[in-house]
Amino acid sequence: MANVAATLIFEERNSYTLKDGRSISVFMDLWSIDPPEPSLLEGRFKLSWIAFDESEPGKRVLMDCHKPLGLHFHIDTGPQVPVTAATLEEAYAFFRSKLTEYFGEQLEV
């Protein structure tokens, strides 16, 4: 079996204030996988994206993409829910939609 390396290619840390005054932190990390497996998102990238309420960190949306689970998300401490996305753009759009659904307004992440 070949050695697989992950290289951090994107890292972002931001804080947003919602209209109701809550502060939401968003951390987004993205790694490229070498050598890649072109047919699978989780074979090309590893990601960890989380948004949480700064006053109640357990209130969160977390999206991960890693082997062996593949792309999935969690709400609070709920179960891992598989996500289907063929591209990073689709995964990003899904993550943003979950943030809007959970926090009640669109964040410009």
Secondary structure, DSSP 8 states (H G I E B T S, - for coil): ----EEEEEEEEEEEEE-TTS-EEEEEEEEEEEES--TT-HHHHEEEEEEEEETTEEEEEEEEEEETTTEEEEEETT---EE---SSHHHHHHHHHHHHHHHHSS----
